[in-house]
Amino acid sequence: MDRSDMMHVMYDKKGPAVVKNFEKRNFEAYYCPTVEEALEKAISLIPATDVVSWGGSVSIAEIGLQEYVKKHNPVIDRDTAKTPAERVEIMRQGLTCDTFIMSTNAATEDGQLFNIDGNGNRLAALMFGPRQVIIIAGMNKVEPTLEAAIARARSTAAPINAQRFDMQTPCKVNGMCADCLSPQSICNQFVRTRRNSGPKGRIKIILVGENLGF
């Protein structure tokens, strides 16, 4: 058994247990061993008539979900904006969509989410607004404790995203969090979601037995 196979065996054992812990916290959760199964599950949760929007996420693109909804649903897409002001207005409109799709910076084995945001629109949608939120998360984002999840979000996800968006921050230059107050900091909001506060099923989490996103 090679290293990749051993990783998948571990994910397949851990994933269903983490799903049960999410369910204890009023989330609706699923474990899908492959990206293909994850895409199929996500599609089954989104009615064709739903207006869909999303937060910046590599994971939803990697499984093909972002491209699918663009072709099959009415969407609110900030990337269609022609000016910065129009982009902000489209992001505001996204808070009223039917289904919001996103990933998470980190999750915990006991069923919590931890996220960091720059503008805050992604986390605003997570907390309130869209009728349902669907989170796609690779098992590489599941950490044993909340402290480890916070460390992952700050030390892994944030520096990589700063590079992805070409932000002028210390972590983009050095690859390490400096707890900065830079004008372009993407670490402005820190949100721990310890329980789904709305009706059960508003926040749906699809854990994928693959490494996705950052």
C-alpha positions as CSV (number, residue, x, y, z in Angstrom):
1,M,0.0,0.0,0.0
2,D,1.5,3.3,-1.0
3,R,1.3,6.6,0.8
4,S,-1.7,7.9,-1.1
5,D,-3.6,4.7,-0.4
6,M,-2.8,4.9,3.3
7,M,-4.1,8.5,3.4
8,H,-7.4,7.5,1.8
9,V,-7.8,4.6,4.2
10,M,-7.3,7.0,7.1
11,Y,-9.8,9.5,5.6
12,D,-12.4,6.8,5.1
13,K,-12.1,5.7,8.7
14,K,-12.1,9.2,10.2
15,G,-14.6,10.9,7.8
16,P,-17.9,9.2,9.0
17,A,-16.9,9.8,12.6
18,V,-16.4,13.5,12.0
19,V,-19.8,13.6,10.2
20,K,-21.5,12.2,13.3
21,N,-19.9,15.0,15.4
22,F,-21.2,17.6,13.0
23,E,-24.7,16.2,13.2
24,K,-24.5,16.4,17.0
25,R,-24.1,20.2,16.5
26,N,-27.2,20.5,14.3
27,F,-25.3,20.5,10.9
28,E,-26.4,18.2,8.1
29,A,-23.2,16.4,7.1
30,Y,-22.0,13.8,4.6
31,Y,-18.8,11.9,3.9
32,C,-17.9,11.3,0.2
33,P,-14.7,9.3,-0.5
34,T,-14.1,10.9,-3.9
35,V,-14.6,14.2,-5.6
36,E,-17.0,12.6,-8.1
37,E,-19.3,11.5,-5.3
38,A,-19.0,14.8,-3.6
39,L,-20.0,16.6,-6.8
40,E,-23.0,14.3,-7.2
41,K,-24.1,14.8,-3.6
42,A,-23.8,18.6,-3.8
43,I,-25.8,18.7,-7.0
44,S,-28.5,16.6,-5.4
45,L,-28.8,19.3,-2.7
46,I,-29.3,22.3,-5.0
47,P,-32.7,22.7,-6.7
48,A,-32.4,23.8,-10.4
49,T,-34.4,26.9,-9.6
50,D,-32.1,28.1,-6.8
51,V,-30.1,31.2,-7.2
52,V,-26.6,30.3,-6.3
53,S,-23.6,32.4,-5.2
54,W,-20.2,31.6,-3.7
55,G,-17.3,32.8,-1.7
56,G,-13.7,32.6,-2.9
57,S,-12.9,28.8,-2.8
58,V,-10.5,26.5,-4.6
59,S,-12.3,23.5,-3.3
60,I,-15.6,24.2,-5.0
61,A,-13.8,24.7,-8.3
62,E,-11.7,21.5,-7.8
63,I,-14.7,19.2,-7.6
64,G,-16.4,21.0,-10.5
65,L,-19.3,22.5,-8.5
66,Q,-18.7,26.1,-9.4
67,E,-18.7,25.3,-13.1
68,Y,-21.8,23.1,-12.7
69,V,-24.0,25.8,-11.1
70,K,-22.8,28.4,-13.7
71,K,-24.3,26.1,-16.4
72,H,-27.4,24.9,-14.6
73,N,-28.6,27.6,-12.1
74,P,-29.2,31.3,-12.1
75,V,-26.1,32.7,-10.3
76,I,-24.8,35.8,-8.6
77,D,-21.2,36.0,-9.8
78,R,-19.0,38.8,-8.5
79,D,-16.4,38.1,-11.2
80,T,-18.8,39.6,-13.8
81,A,-18.4,43.0,-12.2
82,K,-16.8,45.7,-14.4
83,T,-15.8,48.0,-11.5
84,P,-14.8,47.6,-7.8
85,A,-18.0,49.2,-6.7
86,E,-20.1,46.9,-8.8
87,R,-18.2,43.9,-7.4
88,V,-19.1,45.0,-3.8
89,E,-22.7,45.4,-4.8
90,I,-22.8,41.9,-6.3
91,M,-21.3,40.5,-3.2
92,R,-24.1,42.2,-1.2
93,Q,-26.6,40.6,-3.5
94,G,-25.0,37.2,-2.8
95,L,-26.2,37.4,0.8
96,T,-29.8,37.0,-0.4
97,C,-29.2,34.0,-2.7
98,D,-31.0,30.6,-2.2
99,T,-27.8,28.5,-2.0
100,F,-24.3,29.7,-1.1
101,I,-21.4,27.4,-1.8
102,M,-18.0,27.7,-0.1
103,S,-15.3,25.8,1.7
104,T,-13.9,26.2,5.1
105,N,-10.4,27.2,6.2
106,A,-10.4,24.4,8.8
107,A,-12.7,22.0,10.7
108,T,-12.3,20.0,13.9
109,E,-12.7,16.4,14.6
110,D,-15.5,17.2,17.1
111,G,-17.5,19.0,14.5
112,Q,-16.7,22.7,14.5
113,L,-15.7,25.1,11.7
114,F,-13.0,27.8,11.8
115,N,-12.7,30.5,9.2
116,I,-10.8,33.7,8.5
117,D,-12.0,36.3,6.0
118,G,-10.8,39.6,4.5
119,N,-14.0,41.3,3.2
120,G,-16.3,39.3,5.4
121,N,-18.9,38.5,2.7
122,R,-18.2,34.7,2.8
123,L,-18.6,34.5,6.6
124,A,-21.6,36.8,6.6
125,A,-23.3,34.4,4.2
126,L,-22.3,31.4,6.4
127,M,-23.8,33.0,9.5
128,F,-27.0,34.5,8.0
129,G,-28.8,35.3,4.8
130,P,-28.8,32.5,2.2
131,R,-31.5,29.8,2.7
132,Q,-28.8,27.1,2.7
133,V,-25.0,27.0,2.8
134,I,-23.1,24.0,1.3
135,I,-19.5,23.6,2.5
136,I,-17.1,21.4,0.5
137,A,-14.1,20.4,2.6
138,G,-11.3,18.0,1.9
139,M,-10.3,15.8,4.8
140,N,-6.9,17.6,4.8
141,K,-8.7,20.5,6.5
142,V,-9.8,18.4,9.5
143,E,-7.7,19.0,12.6
144,P,-7.8,17.3,16.0
145,T,-8.5,20.4,18.1
146,L,-9.8,23.9,17.7
147,E,-6.4,25.3,18.5
148,A,-4.9,23.2,15.6
149,A,-7.7,24.4,13.3
150,I,-6.9,28.1,14.2
151,A,-3.2,27.4,13.5
152,R,-4.0,25.8,10.2
153,A,-6.2,28.7,9.1
154,R,-3.6,31.3,10.1
155,S,-0.4,29.5,9.2
156,T,-1.4,27.5,6.1
157,A,-4.5,28.9,4.5
158,A,-3.9,32.6,5.0
159,P,-0.3,32.8,3.6
160,I,-1.3,30.7,0.5
161,N,-4.4,32.8,-0.1
162,A,-2.4,36.0,0.2
163,Q,-0.2,34.7,-2.6
164,R,-3.2,33.6,-4.6
165,F,-4.7,37.1,-4.4
166,D,-1.3,38.8,-4.7
167,M,-1.9,40.7,-1.4
168,Q,0.9,42.8,-0.1
169,T,1.3,41.3,3.4
170,P,4.2,39.8,5.4
171,C,2.8,36.3,5.0
172,K,2.9,36.7,1.2
173,V,6.6,37.6,1.4
174,N,7.8,35.2,4.2
175,G,5.2,32.5,4.1
176,M,4.5,32.9,7.8
177,C,1.8,34.7,9.8
178,A,3.0,37.9,11.4
179,D,-0.3,38.9,13.0
180,C,-0.1,41.9,10.8
181,L,-2.2,45.1,10.5
182,S,-1.4,45.6,6.9
183,P,-3.9,47.5,4.7
184,Q,-4.3,44.5,2.5
185,S,-4.6,42.0,5.4
186,I,-7.0,39.1,4.6
187,C,-7.2,38.2,8.3
188,N,-9.8,40.7,9.4
189,Q,-12.6,38.4,10.7
190,F,-12.1,35.2,12.7
191,V,-15.2,33.1,13.0
192,R,-15.7,29.9,15.0
193,T,-18.9,28.1,14.1
194,R,-19.5,25.7,17.0
195,R,-23.1,24.8,16.0
196,N,-25.6,25.4,13.2
197,S,-27.8,28.1,14.7
198,G,-30.6,27.9,12.1
199,P,-32.9,25.1,11.3
200,K,-31.2,21.8,10.9
201,G,-30.0,21.5,7.4
202,R,-29.3,25.1,6.6
203,I,-25.6,24.5,6.8
204,K,-24.7,21.3,4.9
205,I,-21.1,20.0,5.1
206,I,-19.7,17.6,2.5
207,L,-16.4,16.1,3.7
208,V,-14.4,14.7,0.9
209,G,-11.8,11.9,1.2
210,E,-9.3,13.8,-0.8
211,N,-6.9,16.7,-0.3
212,L,-8.7,19.8,-1.5
213,G,-7.9,23.5,-1.4
214,F,-5.5,25.1,1.1
